[in-house]
Amino acid sequence: MRSGNLLFLVIPASQLLMISGNISGGQPLDFWGYGGVVLSIAADILLLYVLLWGSRQKALKKELQELSYLQEAEHMRTEMLEEKQKEICAMRSDFEKNLDEIRKNLRQGEKEAADIKLKKFQERLESAGTPGYCQNTVVNAIISEKEKEFQRLGIKTSIRLLIPHSLNIDPLHLCSLFSNLLDNALEAVEELEEAERKIQIDASIRGSYLVVKIQNPSTKDHADRKRRKGRGYGTQILKSLARTYDGSYQAVFEKGWYKAFVSVKAV
């Protein structure tokens, strides 16, 4: 139980004991006594409101962060399309010129020169493919944003993503899945010496499921700690997402590594 919630239980309990003590001792409450009771109830209501408001603020902050990922994903997609459009226009203008040069080389028996020009043009075509970590722009935006934290903290990363552009997952849920997993990993490695900071990110489609695996070294104290920033809140979100998409969530700590697995039906 959180310390704030425990405090909320302790205060009204102590007030009830004080009032019952006065009554059982044959000391009826006077005007000031009733006034104190009313003020105590008002204070309890105010405390409850503050606790609930604080919890809601944390949830809203998380939602805003995930919405910013979506906005960044859309921005990246727009920039990518604009860049590709410019590149395609430039390639069109060069295509006839390159084709004429290749034809000329072939007519003159310069097959090697034609092959070199054809290979360069093919490489240029292949480079026009989708940039980023995978085909999914939402995941690309999240990883790109977290990359700033990886660099700031000197974290070595291994990223292997085979995620298609289209998934049957709400984009906000996809944001929440990756951001919560990565936030947990970042929190754990930040407590380590810089040389030990590593995060491995693997995700791919297996059958009809998107399977995400995040691994990072961690101290046993951190893995076992019940009270820490984000503890429980992110885990509950991940479990809820797994249930929503008929999947599963698991987390284990073994041999100095914390490993989190999430599977969600995505196809």
Accessible surface in RSA format (square Angstrom, percent):
REM  Atomic radii and reference values for relative SASA: ProtOr
REM  Chains: A
REM  Algorithm: Lee & Richards
REM  Probe-radius: 1.40
REM  Slices: 20
REM RES _ NUM      All-atoms   Total-Side   Main-Chain    Non-polar    All polar
REM                ABS   REL    ABS   REL    ABS   REL    ABS   REL    ABS   REL
RES MET A   1   148.30  76.8  81.88  54.2  66.42 158.1  96.37  81.9  51.93  68.8
RES ARG A   2   123.12  51.7 117.08  59.7   6.05  14.4  59.46  81.3  63.66  38.6
RES SER A   3    80.05  67.6  72.33  96.5   7.72  17.8  38.30  81.6  41.75  58.5
RES GLY A   4    22.24  27.4   0.00   N/A  22.24  27.4  19.36  53.1   2.88   6.5
RES ASN A   5    66.72  46.0  65.16  63.0   1.56   3.7  13.27  31.9  53.45  51.7
RES LEU A   6    89.34  49.8  89.34  63.9   0.00   0.0  89.34  62.7   0.00   0.0
RES LEU A   7    90.42  50.4  87.45  62.6   2.97   7.5  90.09  63.3   0.33   0.9
RES PHE A   8    46.40  23.2  46.40  28.7   0.00   0.0  46.40  28.1   0.00   0.0
RES LEU A   9    92.84  51.7  88.38  63.2   4.46  11.2  88.87  62.4   3.97  10.7
RES VAL A  10    80.61  53.0  76.89  69.6   3.72   9.0  80.03  69.5   0.58   1.6
RES ILE A  11    57.79  32.9  56.61  42.2   1.18   2.8  57.79  41.6   0.00   0.0
RES PRO A  12    30.14  22.0  29.69  27.1   0.44   1.6  29.92  24.7   0.21   1.3
RES ALA A  13    49.31  45.3  43.94  67.8   5.38  12.2  48.00  67.6   1.32   3.5
RES SER A  14    58.13  49.1  49.75  66.4   8.38  19.3  40.06  85.3  18.07  25.3
RES GLN A  15    31.36  17.5  29.99  21.9   1.37   3.3  15.69  33.4  15.67  11.9
RES LEU A  16   123.06  68.5 120.76  86.4   2.30   5.8 121.09  85.0   1.98   5.3
RES LEU A  17   131.86  73.4 124.73  89.2   7.14  17.9 125.27  88.0   6.59  17.7
RES MET A  18   116.68  60.4 103.86  68.7  12.82  30.5  73.71  62.7  42.97  56.9
RES ILE A  19    30.37  17.3  30.37  22.6   0.00   0.0  30.37  21.9   0.00   0.0
RES SER A  20    57.31  48.4  52.08  69.5   5.23  12.1  45.97  97.9  11.34  15.9
RES GLY A  21    40.18  49.6   0.00   N/A  40.18  49.6  30.85  84.7   9.33  20.9
RES ASN A  22    51.19  35.3  49.23  47.6   1.96   4.7   4.42  10.6  46.77  45.2
RES ILE A  23   107.61  61.2  95.62  71.2  11.98  28.9  96.65  69.6  10.95  29.7
RES SER A  24    99.27  83.9  58.38  77.9  40.89  94.2  53.78 114.5  45.49  63.7
RES GLY A  25    54.51  67.2   0.00   N/A  54.51  67.2  31.77  87.2  22.74  50.9
RES GLY A  26    60.88  75.1   0.00   N/A  60.88  75.1  36.78 100.9  24.10  54.0
RES GLN A  27   113.94  63.7 110.52  80.8   3.42   8.1  33.17  70.6  80.77  61.3
RES PRO A  28   120.49  87.8  96.32  87.8  24.17  87.9 103.30  85.3  17.19 106.8
RES LEU A  29    37.23  20.7  20.81  14.9  16.42  41.3  22.32  15.7  14.91  40.1
RES ASP A  30    88.18  61.8  77.18  76.8  11.00  26.0  44.99 105.9  43.19  43.1
RES PHE A  31   155.71  77.9 143.71  89.0  11.99  31.2 148.65  90.1   7.06  20.2
RES TRP A  32   198.78  79.8 189.88  91.9   8.90  20.9 163.12  87.0  35.66  57.9
RES GLY A  33    21.37  26.4   0.00   N/A  21.37  26.4  18.59  51.0   2.78   6.2
RES TYR A  34   133.83  62.5 133.53  76.0   0.30   0.8  91.05  68.4  42.77  52.7
RES GLY A  35    28.59  35.3   0.00   N/A  28.59  35.3  27.66  75.9   0.93   2.1
RES GLY A  36    32.65  40.3   0.00   N/A  32.65  40.3  30.12  82.6   2.54   5.7
RES VAL A  37    33.40  22.0  31.71  28.7   1.69   4.1  32.65  28.4   0.75   2.0
RES VAL A  38    96.63  63.6  95.27  86.2   1.36   3.3  95.85  83.3   0.77   2.1
RES LEU A  39   128.19  71.4 124.37  89.0   3.81   9.6 124.63  87.5   3.55   9.6
RES SER A  40    22.44  19.0  18.63  24.9   3.81   8.8   6.04  12.9  16.40  23.0
RES ILE A  41    96.19  54.7  95.90  71.4   0.29   0.7  96.19  69.3   0.00   0.0
RES ALA A  42    51.67  47.5  43.25  66.7   8.42  19.2  47.10  66.3   4.57  12.1
RES ALA A  43    52.09  47.9  42.92  66.2   9.17  20.9  48.04  67.7   4.05  10.7
RES ASP A  44    21.20  14.9  20.74  20.6   0.46   1.1  11.76  27.7   9.44   9.4
RES ILE A  45   111.90  63.7 109.63  81.7   2.27   5.5 111.06  80.0   0.84   2.3
RES LEU A  46   112.81  62.8 109.80  78.5   3.01   7.6 112.58  79.1   0.23   0.6
RES LEU A  47    37.12  20.7  34.41  24.6   2.71   6.8  36.95  26.0   0.17   0.5
RES LEU A  48    73.16  40.7  73.16  52.3   0.00   0.0  73.16  51.4   0.00   0.0
RES TYR A  49   134.58  62.8 131.58  74.9   3.00   7.8  99.21  74.6  35.37  43.6
RES VAL A  50    77.47  51.0  75.53  68.4   1.94   4.7  75.97  66.0   1.50   4.1
RES LEU A  51    45.86  25.5  36.21  25.9   9.65  24.3  39.10  27.5   6.76  18.2
RES LEU A  52   111.13  61.9 106.76  76.4   4.37  11.0 107.23  75.3   3.90  10.5
RES TRP A  53   136.08  54.6 130.69  63.3   5.39  12.7 114.91  61.3  21.18  34.4
RES GLY A  54    25.11  31.0   0.00   N/A  25.11  31.0  24.06  66.0   1.06   2.4
RES SER A  55    52.54  44.4  46.89  62.6   5.65  13.0  18.53  39.4  34.01  47.6
RES ARG A  56   123.58  51.9 119.68  61.0   3.90   9.3  51.96  71.0  71.63  43.4
RES GLN A  57    76.55  42.8  72.65  53.1   3.90   9.3  16.28  34.7  60.26  45.7
RES LYS A  58   134.06  65.4 127.34  78.1   6.71  16.0  82.73  74.5  51.33  54.7
RES ALA A  59    18.11  16.7  17.82  27.5   0.29   0.7  17.82  25.1   0.29   0.8
RES LEU A  60    64.32  35.8  64.32  46.0   0.00   0.0  64.32  45.2   0.00   0.0
RES LYS A  61   157.74  77.0 153.97  94.5   3.76   9.0  98.63  88.8  59.11  63.0
RES LYS A  62    32.38  15.8  29.93  18.4   2.45   5.8  21.65  19.5  10.74  11.4
RES GLU A  63    69.14  39.7  69.14  52.3   0.00   0.0  23.10  44.7  46.03  37.6
RES LEU A  64   118.10  65.8 112.95  80.8   5.15  13.0 113.19  79.5   4.91  13.2
RES GLN A  65    66.25  37.0  59.39  43.4   6.87  16.4  24.56  52.3  41.70  31.6
RES GLU A  66     9.15   5.3   9.15   6.9   0.00   0.0   0.00   0.0   9.15   7.5
RES LEU A  67    87.25  48.6  83.15  59.5   4.10  10.3  83.38  58.6   3.87  10.4
RES SER A  68    53.72  45.4  46.47  62.0   7.25  16.7  39.41  83.9  14.31  20.1
RES TYR A  69     6.24   2.9   6.19   3.5   0.04   0.1   4.32   3.2   1.91   2.4
RES LEU A  70    42.50  23.7  37.80  27.0   4.70  11.8  37.97  26.7   4.53  12.2
RES GLN A  71   134.25  75.1 126.47  92.4   7.79  18.5  43.16  91.9  91.09  69.1
RES GLU A  72    64.29  36.9  62.08  47.0   2.21   5.3  12.62  24.4  51.67  42.2
RES ALA A  73     3.42   3.1   3.19   4.9   0.22   0.5   3.35   4.7   0.07   0.2
RES GLU A  74    86.86  49.9  84.65  64.0   2.20   5.2  47.67  92.2  39.19  32.0
RES HIS A  75    94.51  51.7  89.36  62.1   5.15  13.2  60.71  62.6  33.81  39.3
RES MET A  76    50.80  26.3  46.15  30.5   4.65  11.1  46.34  39.4   4.46   5.9
RES ARG A  77    83.85  35.2  83.44  42.5   0.40   1.0  15.55  21.2  68.30  41.4
RES THR A  78    57.46  40.9  56.39  57.2   1.07   2.5  45.04  60.5  12.43  18.8
RES GLU A  79    90.05  51.7  85.86  65.0   4.19  10.0  28.99  56.1  61.06  49.8
RES MET A  80    39.50  20.5  32.36  21.4   7.14  17.0  33.69  28.6   5.80   7.7
RES LEU A  81    92.11  51.3  87.72  62.8   4.39  11.0  87.95  61.8   4.17  11.2
RES GLU A  82    93.59  53.7  91.48  69.2   2.12   5.0  31.04  60.0  62.55  51.1
RES GLU A  83   101.21  58.1 100.27  75.9   0.94   2.2  34.22  66.2  66.99  54.7
RES LYS A  84    37.25  18.2  37.25  22.9   0.00   0.0  25.24  22.7  12.01  12.8
RES GLN A  85   119.97  67.1 116.55  85.2   3.41   8.1  31.17  66.3  88.80  67.3
RES LYS A  86   142.45  69.5 133.55  81.9   8.90  21.2  83.59  75.2  58.86  62.7
RES GLU A  87    42.01  24.1  36.12  27.3   5.90  14.0  21.76  42.1  20.26  16.5
RES ILE A  88    79.47  45.2  79.35  59.1   0.11   0.3  79.44  57.2   0.02   0.1
RES CYS A  89    69.83  52.8  61.86  69.0   7.97  18.7  25.96  65.8  43.88  47.3
RES ALA A  90    44.50  40.9  37.30  57.6   7.21  16.4  44.00  62.0   0.50   1.3
RES MET A  91    13.68   7.1  13.19   8.7   0.49   1.2  11.51   9.8   2.18   2.9
RES ARG A  92   173.93  73.0 160.39  81.8  13.54  32.2  57.53  78.6 116.40  70.5
RES SER A  93    83.87  70.9  51.99  69.4  31.88  73.4  54.42 115.9  29.45  41.3
RES ASP A  94    49.87  34.9  49.87  49.6   0.00   0.0   6.58  15.5  43.30  43.2
RES PHE A  95    87.34  43.7  87.20  54.0   0.14   0.4  87.20  52.9   0.14   0.4
RES GLU A  96   103.62  59.5 103.62  78.4   0.00   0.0  54.40 105.2  49.22  40.2
RES LYS A  97   132.24  64.5 125.19  76.8   7.05  16.8  73.44  66.1  58.81  62.6
RES ASN A  98    39.04  26.9  38.71  37.4   0.34   0.8   7.71  18.6  31.33  30.3
RES LEU A  99    48.89  27.2  47.89  34.3   1.00   2.5  48.54  34.1   0.35   1.0
RES ASP A 100    75.43  52.8  71.70  71.4   3.73   8.8  26.12  61.5  49.30  49.2
RES GLU A 101    58.87  33.8  56.90  43.1   1.96   4.7  24.01  46.4  34.86  28.5
RES ILE A 102    15.97   9.1  15.97  11.9   0.00   0.0  15.97  11.5   0.00   0.0
RES ARG A 103   118.28  49.7 116.53  59.4   1.75   4.2  34.89  47.7  83.39  50.5
RES LYS A 104   108.22  52.8 108.22  66.4   0.00   0.0  50.78  45.7  57.44  61.2
RES ASN A 105    12.58   8.7  12.58  12.2   0.00   0.0   0.00   0.0  12.58  12.2
RES LEU A 106    99.21  55.3  81.19  58.1  18.02  45.3  81.99  57.6  17.22  46.3
RES ARG A 107   183.14  76.9 143.63  73.2  39.50  94.0  77.93 106.5 105.20  63.8
RES GLN A 108   104.02  58.2  70.60  51.6  33.42  79.6  37.35  79.5  66.67  50.6
RES GLY A 109    63.15  77.9   0.00   N/A  63.15  77.9  34.62  95.0  28.52  63.9
RES GLU A 110    76.80  44.1  69.61  52.7   7.19  17.1  32.72  63.3  44.08  36.0
RES LYS A 111   134.33  65.5 132.53  81.3   1.80   4.3 100.31  90.3  34.02  36.2
RES GLU A 112   134.31  77.1 127.82  96.7   6.50  15.5  49.99  96.7  84.32  68.8
RES ALA A 113    35.20  32.4  29.91  46.2   5.29  12.0  33.28  46.9   1.92   5.1
RES ALA A 114     2.84   2.6   2.34   3.6   0.50   1.1   2.73   3.8   0.11   0.3
RES ASP A 115    64.89  45.5  60.11  59.8   4.79  11.3  26.54  62.5  38.35  38.2
RES ILE A 116    86.83  49.4  84.64  63.1   2.19   5.3  86.67  62.4   0.15   0.4
RES LYS A 117    72.62  35.4  67.46  41.4   5.16  12.3  48.70  43.8  23.93  25.5
RES LEU A 118    97.70  54.4  97.44  69.7   0.26   0.7  97.44  68.4   0.26   0.7
RES LYS A 119   129.79  63.3 127.13  78.0   2.66   6.3  72.46  65.2  57.34  61.1
RES LYS A 120   135.31  66.0 129.03  79.2   6.28  15.0  76.54  68.9  58.77  62.6
RES PHE A 121    24.70  12.4  21.12  13.1   3.58   9.3  24.36  14.8   0.33   1.0
RES GLN A 122    99.97  55.9  98.70  72.1   1.27   3.0  24.37  51.9  75.60  57.3
RES GLU A 123    90.46  51.9  84.90  64.2   5.56  13.2  35.55  68.8  54.91  44.8
RES ARG A 124    77.18  32.4  71.84  36.6   5.34  12.7  37.42  51.1  39.76  24.1
RES LEU A 125    94.82  52.8  83.44  59.7  11.38  28.6  83.69  58.8  11.13  29.9
RES GLU A 126   119.70  68.7  95.15  72.0  24.54  58.4  49.53  95.8  70.16  57.3
RES SER A 127    74.20  62.7  45.09  60.2  29.11  67.1  51.18 109.0  23.02  32.3
RES ALA A 128    28.28  26.0  14.79  22.8  13.49  30.7  15.55  21.9  12.73  33.7
RES GLY A 129    41.03  50.6   0.00   N/A  41.03  50.6  37.38 102.6   3.65   8.2
RES THR A 130    78.14  55.6  43.17  43.8  34.98  83.4  12.97  17.4  65.17  98.5
RES PRO A 131    71.02  51.8  57.38  52.3  13.64  49.6  68.51  56.6   2.51  15.6
RES GLY A 132    58.85  72.6   0.00   N/A  58.85  72.6  21.19  58.1  37.66  84.3
RES TYR A 133    75.40  35.2  52.51  29.9  22.88  59.5  44.06  33.1  31.34  38.6
RES CYS A 134    15.93  12.0   0.83   0.9  15.10  35.5  14.89  37.7   1.03   1.1
RES GLN A 135   104.44  58.4 102.78  75.1   1.67   4.0  25.23  53.7  79.21  60.1
RES ASN A 136     6.51   4.5   6.51   6.3   0.00   0.0   0.05   0.1   6.45   6.2
RES THR A 137    17.78  12.6  16.92  17.2   0.86   2.0   5.29   7.1  12.49  18.9
RES VAL A 138    20.18  13.3  20.12  18.2   0.06   0.1  20.12  17.5   0.06   0.2
RES VAL A 139     0.00   0.0   0.00   0.0   0.00   0.0   0.00   0.0   0.00   0.0
RES ASN A 140     4.70   3.2   4.70   4.5   0.00   0.0   0.35   0.9   4.34   4.2
RES ALA A 141     0.00   0.0   0.00   0.0   0.00   0.0   0.00   0.0   0.00   0.0
RES ILE A 142     0.00   0.0   0.00   0.0   0.00   0.0   0.00   0.0   0.00   0.0
RES ILE A 143     0.00   0.0   0.00   0.0   0.00   0.0   0.00   0.0   0.00   0.0
RES SER A 144    38.39  32.4  31.76  42.4   6.63  15.3  23.40  49.8  14.99  21.0
RES GLU A 145    63.88  36.7  60.29  45.6   3.58   8.5  14.67  28.4  49.20  40.2
RES LYS A 146    10.31   5.0  10.30   6.3   0.01   0.0   1.67   1.5   8.64   9.2
RES GLU A 147    40.16  23.1  40.16  30.4   0.00   0.0  19.17  37.1  20.99  17.1
RES LYS A 148   130.41  63.6 122.55  75.2   7.86  18.7  85.65  77.1  44.76  47.7
RES GLU A 149    58.73  33.7  58.73  44.4   0.00   0.0  20.03  38.7  38.70  31.6
RES PHE A 150     1.06   0.5   0.94   0.6   0.12   0.3   0.96   0.6   0.11   0.3
RES GLN A 151   131.87  73.7 106.15  77.6  25.71  61.2  41.35  88.0  90.52  68.7
RES ARG A 152   151.35  63.5 114.27  58.2  37.09  88.3  72.11  98.6  79.24  48.0
RES LEU A 153    13.54   7.5  11.55   8.3   1.99   5.0  13.54   9.5   0.00   0.0
RES GLY A 154    26.90  33.2   0.00   N/A  26.90  33.2  18.80  51.6   8.10  18.1
RES ILE A 155    14.13   8.0   0.00   0.0  14.13  34.1   0.44   0.3  13.68  37.1
RES LYS A 156   140.75  68.7 132.40  81.2   8.35  19.9  88.43  79.6  52.32  55.7
RES THR A 157    49.85  35.5  15.84  16.1  34.01  81.0   2.07   2.8  47.78  72.2
RES SER A 158    37.95  32.1  30.99  41.4   6.96  16.0  28.64  61.0   9.31  13.0
RES ILE A 159    45.17  25.7  14.09  10.5  31.08  74.9  14.09  10.1  31.08  84.3
RES ARG A 160   138.69  58.2 130.86  66.7   7.83  18.6  71.19  97.3  67.49  40.9
RES LEU A 161    13.63   7.6   0.01   0.0  13.62  34.2   0.01   0.0  13.62  36.7
RES LEU A 162   140.60  78.3 130.58  93.4  10.02  25.2 136.73  96.0   3.87  10.4
RES ILE A 163     3.94   2.2   0.00   0.0   3.94   9.5   0.71   0.5   3.23   8.8
RES PRO A 164    47.76  34.8  44.30  40.4   3.46  12.6  47.05  38.8   0.71   4.4
RES HIS A 165   102.87  56.2  92.43  64.2  10.45  26.7  75.42  77.7  27.46  31.9
RES SER A 166    87.92  74.3  69.89  93.3  18.03  41.5  48.53 103.4  39.38  55.2
RES LEU A 167    28.52  15.9   2.47   1.8  26.05  65.5   5.35   3.8  23.17  62.4
RES ASN A 168   111.02  76.6  91.91  88.8  19.11  46.0  30.56  73.6  80.45  77.8
RES ILE A 169    15.55   8.8   2.39   1.8  13.16  31.7   4.52   3.3  11.02  29.9
RES ASP A 170    68.60  48.1  57.66  57.4  10.95  25.9  15.10  35.5  53.51  53.4
RES PRO A 171    66.46  48.4  65.49  59.7   0.97   3.5  66.46  54.9   0.00   0.0
RES LEU A 172    54.99  30.6  54.76  39.2   0.24   0.6  54.76  38.5   0.24   0.6
RES HIS A 173    59.38  32.5  58.91  40.9   0.47   1.2  30.92  31.9  28.47  33.1
RES LEU A 174     4.23   2.4   4.23   3.0   0.00   0.0   4.23   3.0   0.00   0.0
RES CYS A 175     0.00   0.0   0.00   0.0   0.00   0.0   0.00   0.0   0.00   0.0
RES SER A 176     8.00   6.8   8.00  10.7   0.00   0.0   5.18  11.0   2.82   4.0
RES LEU A 177     2.68   1.5   2.68   1.9   0.00   0.0   2.68   1.9   0.00   0.0
RES PHE A 178     0.00   0.0   0.00   0.0   0.00   0.0   0.00   0.0   0.00   0.0
RES SER A 179     0.00   0.0   0.00   0.0   0.00   0.0   0.00   0.0   0.00   0.0
RES ASN A 180     4.03   2.8   3.52   3.4   0.52   1.2   0.52   1.2   3.52   3.4
RES LEU A 181     3.39   1.9   1.17   0.8   2.22   5.6   1.21   0.8   2.18   5.9
RES LEU A 182     0.00   0.0   0.00   0.0   0.00   0.0   0.00   0.0   0.00   0.0
RES ASP A 183    37.87  26.5  32.27  32.1   5.60  13.2  22.13  52.1  15.74  15.7
RES ASN A 184    38.93  26.8  34.60  33.4   4.34  10.4  13.40  32.2  25.54  24.7
RES ALA A 185     2.72   2.5   0.72   1.1   2.00   4.6   2.33   3.3   0.38   1.0
RES LEU A 186    14.18   7.9  14.16  10.1   0.02   0.0  14.18  10.0   0.00   0.0
RES GLU A 187    37.28  21.4  32.35  24.5   4.93  11.7  23.87  46.2  13.41  10.9
RES ALA A 188     4.82   4.4   4.04   6.2   0.77   1.8   4.04   5.7   0.77   2.1
RES VAL A 189     0.00   0.0   0.00   0.0   0.00   0.0   0.00   0.0   0.00   0.0
RES GLU A 190    82.92  47.6  72.97  55.2   9.94  23.7  17.44  33.7  65.48  53.5
RES GLU A 191    85.85  49.3  48.86  37.0  36.99  88.1  38.87  75.2  46.98  38.4
RES LEU A 192    18.51  10.3  11.46   8.2   7.05  17.7  14.87  10.4   3.63   9.8
RES GLU A 193   128.47  73.8 123.54  93.5   4.92  11.7  44.09  85.3  84.38  68.9
RES GLU A 194   106.86  61.3  98.62  74.6   8.23  19.6  28.61  55.3  78.24  63.9
RES ALA A 195    84.16  77.4  61.78  95.3  22.38  50.9  71.44 100.6  12.73  33.7
RES GLU A 196    89.94  51.6  85.34  64.6   4.61  11.0  33.36  64.5  56.58  46.2
RES ARG A 197    36.41  15.3  36.07  18.4   0.33   0.8   0.00   0.0  36.41  22.1
RES LYS A 198    83.66  40.8  83.66  51.3   0.00   0.0  29.51  26.6  54.15  57.7
RES ILE A 199     0.53   0.3   0.00   0.0   0.53   1.3   0.00   0.0   0.53   1.4
RES GLN A 200    54.12  30.3  54.12  39.6   0.00   0.0   4.33   9.2  49.80  37.8
RES ILE A 201     0.08   0.0   0.00   0.0   0.08   0.2   0.00   0.0   0.08   0.2
RES ASP A 202    27.74  19.4  27.06  26.9   0.68   1.6  19.10  45.0   8.64   8.6
RES ALA A 203     4.71   4.3   0.00   0.0   4.71  10.7   1.67   2.4   3.04   8.1
RES SER A 204    25.41  21.5  25.31  33.8   0.10   0.2  14.95  31.8  10.46  14.7
RES ILE A 205    50.34  28.6  27.00  20.1  23.34  56.3  27.00  19.4  23.34  63.3
RES ARG A 206   154.39  64.8 142.24  72.5  12.15  28.9  53.09  72.6 101.29  61.4
RES GLY A 207    72.07  88.9   0.00   N/A  72.07  88.9  45.58 125.1  26.49  59.3
RES SER A 208    37.88  32.0  33.01  44.1   4.87  11.2  21.34  45.4  16.54  23.2
RES TYR A 209    60.46  28.2  60.46  34.4   0.00   0.0  44.75  33.6  15.71  19.4
RES LEU A 210     0.02   0.0   0.00   0.0   0.02   0.1   0.00   0.0   0.02   0.1
RES VAL A 211    27.63  18.2  25.57  23.2   2.06   5.0  25.57  22.2   2.06   5.6
RES VAL A 212     0.06   0.0   0.06   0.1   0.00   0.0   0.06   0.1   0.00   0.0
RES LYS A 213    62.64  30.6  62.60  38.4   0.04   0.1  17.79  16.0  44.85  47.8
RES ILE A 214     2.95   1.7   2.22   1.7   0.74   1.8   2.22   1.6   0.74   2.0
RES GLN A 215    21.43  12.0  21.43  15.7   0.00   0.0   0.00   0.0  21.43  16.3
RES ASN A 216     2.89   2.0   2.89   2.8   0.00   0.0   0.00   0.0   2.89   2.8
RES PRO A 217    17.93  13.1  17.93  16.3   0.00   0.0  17.93  14.8   0.00   0.0
RES SER A 218     8.93   7.5   0.38   0.5   8.55  19.7   0.45   1.0   8.48  11.9
RES THR A 219    56.37  40.1  49.36  50.0   7.01  16.7  54.07  72.6   2.30   3.5
RES LYS A 220   134.66  65.7 128.44  78.8   6.22  14.8  95.79  86.2  38.87  41.4
RES ASP A 221    94.11  65.9  83.93  83.5  10.18  24.1  36.98  87.0  57.13  57.0
RES HIS A 222     4.01   2.2   4.01   2.8   0.00   0.0   3.26   3.4   0.75   0.9
RES ALA A 223     9.56   8.8   1.43   2.2   8.12  18.5   1.74   2.5   7.81  20.7
RES ASP A 224    76.23  53.4  60.17  59.9  16.06  38.0  32.03  75.4  44.20  44.1
RES ARG A 225    75.52  31.7  68.86  35.1   6.66  15.9  38.71  52.9  36.81  22.3
RES LYS A 226   177.22  86.5 158.27  97.1  18.96  45.1 101.98  91.8  75.24  80.1
RES ARG A 227   170.39  71.5 152.47  77.7  17.92  42.7  71.40  97.6  98.98  60.0
RES ARG A 228    48.34  20.3  23.19  11.8  25.15  59.9  17.94  24.5  30.41  18.4
RES LYS A 229   180.18  87.9 161.35  99.0  18.84  44.9 114.98 103.5  65.20  69.5
RES GLY A 230    42.35  52.2   0.00   N/A  42.35  52.2  29.22  80.2  13.13  29.4
RES ARG A 231    87.77  36.9  66.04  33.7  21.73  51.7  12.76  17.4  75.01  45.5
RES GLY A 232    27.06  33.4   0.00   N/A  27.06  33.4  26.90  73.8   0.16   0.4
RES TYR A 233    71.84  33.5  67.54  38.4   4.30  11.2  62.54  47.0   9.30  11.5
RES GLY A 234     4.42   5.4   0.00   N/A   4.42   5.4   3.96  10.9   0.46   1.0
RES THR A 235    32.30  23.0  31.92  32.4   0.38   0.9  17.80  23.9  14.51  21.9
RES GLN A 236   100.16  56.0  98.15  71.7   2.01   4.8  42.23  89.9  57.93  43.9
RES ILE A 237    39.43  22.4  36.13  26.9   3.30   7.9  39.30  28.3   0.12   0.3
RES LEU A 238     0.06   0.0   0.06   0.0   0.00   0.0   0.06   0.0   0.00   0.0
RES LYS A 239    81.28  39.7  79.86  49.0   1.42   3.4  35.08  31.6  46.20  49.2
RES SER A 240    49.02  41.4  48.31  64.5   0.71   1.6  15.48  33.0  33.54  47.0
RES LEU A 241    12.44   6.9  12.33   8.8   0.12   0.3  12.44   8.7   0.00   0.0
RES ALA A 242     2.30   2.1   2.30   3.5   0.00   0.0   2.30   3.2   0.00   0.0
RES ARG A 243   165.00  69.3 142.50  72.6  22.50  53.6  77.06 105.3  87.94  53.3
RES THR A 244    87.08  61.9  52.34  53.1  34.73  82.8  42.65  57.3  44.43  67.2
RES TYR A 245    33.66  15.7  29.37  16.7   4.29  11.2  26.61  20.0   7.06   8.7
RES ASP A 246    98.34  68.9  85.85  85.4  12.50  29.6  28.26  66.5  70.09  69.9
RES GLY A 247    26.70  32.9   0.00   N/A  26.70  32.9   4.33  11.9  22.37  50.1
RES SER A 248    61.13  51.7  55.67  74.3   5.46  12.6  39.35  83.8  21.78  30.5
RES TYR A 249    34.29  16.0  10.39   5.9  23.91  62.2   7.65   5.8  26.64  32.8
RES GLN A 250   116.88  65.4 111.21  81.3   5.68  13.5  24.83  52.9  92.05  69.8
RES ALA A 251    37.51  34.5   8.29  12.8  29.21  66.5   8.29  11.7  29.21  77.4
RES VAL A 252    67.51  44.4  61.61  55.8   5.91  14.2  67.51  58.7   0.00   0.0
RES PHE A 253    62.06  31.1  33.62  20.8  28.45  74.0  33.62  20.4  28.45  81.4
RES GLU A 254    85.49  49.1  79.48  60.1   6.02  14.3  26.01  50.3  59.48  48.6
RES LYS A 255   201.90  98.5 161.44  99.1  40.45  96.3 121.06 109.0  80.84  86.1
RES GLY A 256    32.29  39.8   0.00   N/A  32.29  39.8  24.50  67.2   7.79  17.4
RES TRP A 257    64.94  26.1  64.94  31.4   0.00   0.0  38.02  20.3  26.93  43.7
RES TYR A 258    43.63  20.4  43.63  24.8   0.00   0.0  27.14  20.4  16.49  20.3
RES LYS A 259    45.21  22.1  45.21  27.7   0.00   0.0   8.07   7.3  37.15  39.6
RES ALA A 260     7.53   6.9   7.53  11.6   0.00   0.0   7.53  10.6   0.00   0.0
RES PHE A 261    59.89  30.0  59.22  36.7   0.67   1.8  59.25  35.9   0.64   1.8
RES VAL A 262     0.84   0.6   0.01   0.0   0.84   2.0   0.78   0.7   0.06   0.2
RES SER A 263    22.21  18.8  21.56  28.8   0.66   1.5  14.43  30.7   7.78  10.9
RES VAL A 264     1.29   0.8   1.29   1.2   0.00   0.0   1.29   1.1   0.00   0.0
RES LYS A 265    94.58  46.1  91.37  56.1   3.21   7.6  37.79  34.0  56.80  60.5
RES ALA A 266     1.40   1.3   0.00   0.0   1.40   3.2   0.19   0.3   1.21   3.2
RES VAL A 267    93.83  61.7  66.74  60.4  27.09  65.3  78.21  68.0  15.62  42.4
END  Absolute sums over single chains surface
CHAIN  1 A    17045.5      14615.4       2430.1      10260.0       6785.5
END  Absolute sums over all chains
TOTAL         17045.5      14615.4       2430.1      10260.0       6785.5
